[in-house]
Amino acid sequence: MPSFNKTFPVPGQAADKIYSVISTGIDHFLSKTPLGQVQVDRNEGSKQVSFKSNMASGTLTAKDNALSVEVSLSLLATPFKGKIEEGVTRWLSKAFGNS
């Protein structure tokens, strides 16, 4: 499976705040992707949100000042890799007021 890993900077934000935003907004974000039916699991203790569908699976890990994203894509979802990355960037910019 093709994959990508990226750390998105979220300056001035604690892991708790990033996790709170991500865990409450992930369902809306994923509904805008072409990934189909998605199962989402939240783990507040480890500050992680995981998702899985037939098209992709991934884990978002909140850290102080950053969000780490690890995603594995099916061959059918590979063309959407750039769009998913752009979408996460826009989502974080909107949520935290970053430019």
PyMOL commands that set and color helices and strands:
alter all, ss='L'
color gray80, all
select helices_A, chain A and resi 15-31+78-96
alter helices_A, ss='H'
color red, helices_A
select strands_A, chain A and resi 3-9+39-43+48-52+56-63+66-73
alter strands_A, ss='S'
color yellow, strands_A
deselect
rebuild
show_as cartoon
